Amino acid sequence: MEAMVHPSPHRARRRFGQHWLHDRAVLSAIAAAADLTADDRLLEIGPGQGALTAVLLGTPIQVLHAIELDRDLVDGLHQRFGADDRFQLQQGDALELPLPEVDKVVANIPYNITGPLLQRLLGRLDQPPWRRLERLVLLVQHEVAERLRARPASSAFSALSVRVQLLAEAESVCLVPPRCFRPPPRVMSEVIRLRPHPSPLLLPTEARRVERLLALAFANRRKMLRNTLSGLMPIDSLADLAGSVGIRLDQRPQELAPGQWVALARALPPDV
């Protein structure tokens, strides 16, 4: 069911990547995917006009921290939700502000900052996040969501797939067509749920090796590993080492599962 949720005279701004989600079924699906409880401290990035904020505050959460970049929206959010003492609002850039201590993140991410924001929230293989979250429920461009949850050998599988899946479990919640927004974007969107691993899977030295392997291999994803990784060591030695962890050098990078990249990184000699 579609319905406009509390319309506002504020016009969406392209430079902020604003598209107002107004489909009640999608809003409910986002809240349900977050599995919210009375103990949860929640971060919402980009509350906009507050359609999702209203749904989140309708659940028994402990606190909702919201970060909104557009100054012109802040007063309206204060007026609408300020009477609820669980609601805390900061004006500013979520890529730059100190982030609050929360358990979960829910966000309709501006598509032009998806990559940097994901890195800030999830961390990197060689750098932990500001805190280890229980869950993230994010509305992103469908093409990006496909890459986050892609499986080896699929056309969407990429270095990003490997990195994210070594940091979290990724699963689709629902597709969101353009008609669910005002103004409608030109692309299909998707709600995706990320469950960060409770502890790092890699040591810092292993993480740096995985990053190096991914950079070499996926720079030419159509080429076989024997071509992209040949600079690491003599090809016969590389073939033996790769074979010891179940990898063939005639494979292409998108054919290797995240765990295989880890196994290959761990098998490399210390001086490589």
C-alpha positions in Angstrom: 0.0 0.0 0.0 1.3 3.4 -0.8 0.4 6.6 1.1 2.0 9.9 1.6 3.4 10.2 5.1 3.1 13.7 6.5 3.8 15.8 3.4 6.0 18.8 3.7 6.5 21.9 1.7 10.3 21.3 1.7 11.4 20.3 -1.8 13.8 17.5 -2.3 17.3 18.7 -3.1 19.3 16.9 -5.7 22.7 17.9 -4.2 21.7 16.0 -1.0 20.4 13.0 -2.9 17.0 13.5 -1.3 14.2 11.1 -2.3 11.3 10.8 0.2 10.3 7.2 0.9 6.6 7.2 1.5 5.5 3.6 1.0 4.1 2.3 4.3 4.8 -1.3 3.5 8.5 -0.6 2.9 8.8 1.6 6.0 7.3 -1.3 8.1 9.6 -3.8 6.4 12.7 -1.7 7.3 11.6 -1.5 11.0 10.8 -5.2 11.1 14.2 -6.1 9.6 15.9 -4.1 12.4 14.2 -6.4 15.0 13.9 -3.6 17.5 13.6 -4.1 21.2 13.3 -1.9 24.3 17.1 -2.1 24.9 18.1 -0.8 21.4 19.9 2.4 20.9 19.4 3.3 17.3 21.0 5.6 14.7 19.0 6.9 11.8 21.1 8.7 9.1 19.2 11.2 7.0 15.7 11.2 8.6 14.6 13.8 6.0 10.9 14.6 6.6 10.6 11.9 9.3 8.5 9.2 7.6 10.8 6.4 8.8 11.5 8.2 12.1 7.9 8.1 13.0 7.8 4.3 12.4 10.9 3.8 14.4 9.6 5.8 17.4 6.5 3.7 17.2 8.6 0.8 18.4 9.8 0.2 22.0 13.4 1.4 21.4 15.4 3.0 24.1 16.7 6.0 22.1 16.8 7.2 18.5 19.8 9.3 17.5 19.2 11.0 14.1 21.7 12.9 11.9 20.4 15.2 9.3 22.6 17.2 6.9 19.9 19.6 5.5 19.5 22.5 8.0 16.1 23.3 6.5 14.7 20.0 7.7 15.9 20.2 11.3 13.3 22.5 12.7 10.5 20.4 11.2 12.0 17.3 12.8 12.3 19.0 16.2 8.7 20.2 16.0 7.4 16.8 15.0 9.4 14.6 17.4 10.9 16.8 20.0 8.3 16.0 22.6 9.5 12.4 22.6 12.5 12.3 25.0 13.9 9.2 23.1 14.5 11.4 20.1 17.9 13.1 19.7 18.9 15.0 16.6 22.2 16.3 15.3 22.6 18.6 12.3 25.6 17.7 10.2 27.4 15.3 8.0 27.3 11.6 9.1 30.7 11.1 7.4 32.3 13.7 9.7 30.4 14.0 13.0 31.4 11.8 16.0 28.9 9.0 15.9 26.9 8.1 19.0 27.1 4.8 20.9 24.4 2.8 19.4 23.6 -0.9 18.7 21.9 -0.7 15.3 21.8 1.6 12.3 18.8 2.3 10.1 19.3 4.6 7.1 17.9 5.6 3.7 21.4 6.4 2.5 22.0 9.1 -0.1 23.3 7.0 -3.0 26.3 9.3 -3.7 27.9 8.5 -0.3 27.0 4.8 0.0 30.6 3.7 -0.2 32.2 6.0 2.3 29.3 5.6 4.7 29.4 1.8 4.6 33.1 2.0 5.3 32.5 4.3 8.3 29.8 2.1 9.7 31.3 -1.4 9.0 35.0 -0.4 9.2 37.6 -1.9 6.8 39.3 -5.3 6.8 42.4 -3.7 8.3 40.6 -1.1 10.4 37.7 -1.8 12.9 34.6 0.5 13.0 34.0 3.0 15.7 32.0 0.3 17.5 30.8 -3.2 16.6 27.1 -3.0 15.6 24.5 -5.7 16.0 22.7 -4.9 12.8 22.4 -2.4 9.9 19.3 -2.0 7.8 20.1 0.2 4.8 18.1 1.4 1.8 20.5 1.6 -1.0 20.6 1.4 -4.8 19.7 -2.1 -6.0 22.9 -2.4 -8.0 25.0 -1.8 -4.9 22.9 -4.2 -2.8 23.4 -6.9 -5.4 27.2 -6.4 -5.1 27.0 -6.5 -1.3 25.2 -9.8 -1.2 26.5 -11.4 -4.4 27.8 -15.0 -4.5 31.0 -16.1 -6.2 30.7 -16.6 -10.0 27.8 -14.2 -10.3 28.2 -11.1 -12.5 27.7 -8.8 -9.5 30.5 -10.4 -7.4 33.3 -8.0 -6.8 36.1 -6.9 -4.5 33.4 -5.0 -2.5 31.5 -8.3 -2.1 34.5 -10.0 -0.6 35.3 -7.1 1.7 31.8 -6.6 3.0 31.1 -10.4 3.4 34.3 -10.7 5.5 32.9 -8.0 7.8 29.2 -9.0 7.9 26.5 -11.3 6.7 24.4 -9.6 4.0 20.9 -10.4 3.0 18.1 -8.8 1.0 15.0 -7.5 2.8 12.9 -6.2 -0.2 13.1 -4.4 -3.5 11.9 -0.8 -3.6 10.7 0.5 -7.0 11.0 4.2 -7.9 7.3 4.8 -7.3 7.8 4.4 -3.6 9.6 7.7 -3.4 8.9 11.4 -4.1 10.5 12.4 -6.3 11.1 8.9 -7.8 14.8 8.1 -8.4 15.8 6.8 -11.8 17.0 3.4 -10.4 15.6 0.5 -8.5 16.4 0.5 -4.8 16.7 -2.3 -2.2 16.6 -2.7 1.6 19.5 -4.8 2.7 20.3 -6.1 6.2 23.9 -6.5 7.4 24.8 -8.5 10.5 28.4 -7.6 11.4 30.5 -10.5 12.6 30.8 -10.4 16.4 34.6 -10.3 16.2 37.2 -9.7 13.4 37.8 -12.6 11.2 41.3 -11.4 10.2 44.4 -10.3 12.0 45.7 -6.9 10.7 48.6 -8.5 8.7 46.1 -10.9 7.1 43.7 -8.1 6.3 46.5 -6.2 4.5 47.4 -9.2 2.5 43.8 -9.8 1.5 43.5 -6.2 0.4 46.6 -6.5 -1.7 45.3 -9.7 -3.4 41.9 -8.1 -4.1 43.5 -5.0 -5.5 45.8 -7.0 -7.9 43.2 -9.5 -9.0 40.1 -7.3 -9.4 42.0 -4.6 -11.3 41.6 -7.0 -14.2 38.6 -9.2 -13.2 38.4 -10.8 -16.7 41.9 -12.1 -16.5 43.0 -15.4 -14.9 44.8 -15.3 -11.6 47.9 -16.6 -13.2 48.1 -13.2 -15.0 47.0 -10.9 -12.2 49.0 -12.5 -9.4 52.1 -13.5 -11.3 54.2 -10.7 -9.8 53.9 -12.2 -6.3 56.3 -15.1 -6.8 57.5 -17.5 -9.5 54.4 -18.9 -11.3 55.2 -22.6 -10.4 55.5 -21.7 -6.7 52.4 -19.6 -6.9 50.5 -22.5 -8.6 51.6 -24.9 -5.8 50.7 -22.5 -3.1 47.3 -21.8 -4.5 46.6 -25.5 -5.1 47.3 -26.2 -1.5 44.3 -24.1 -0.5 42.1 -25.4 -3.3 42.6 -22.5 -5.8 43.5 -22.9 -9.5 45.4 -20.2 -11.3 43.1 -20.5 -14.4 40.2 -19.2 -12.2 39.1 -15.5 -12.4 38.8 -13.4 -9.2 35.0 -13.4 -9.1 35.1 -17.2 -8.9 36.7 -17.3 -5.5 34.7 -17.2 -2.3 35.7 -14.8 0.5 37.1 -17.6 2.6 39.4 -18.6 -0.3 40.9 -15.2 -0.4 41.6 -15.5 3.3 43.2 -18.9 2.9 45.4 -17.7 0.0 46.5 -14.6 2.1 47.4 -16.9 5.0 49.3 -19.3 2.8 51.6 -16.6 1.4 55.2 -16.5 2.7 55.9 -13.7 5.2 58.1 -11.9 2.8 55.5 -11.7 0.0 
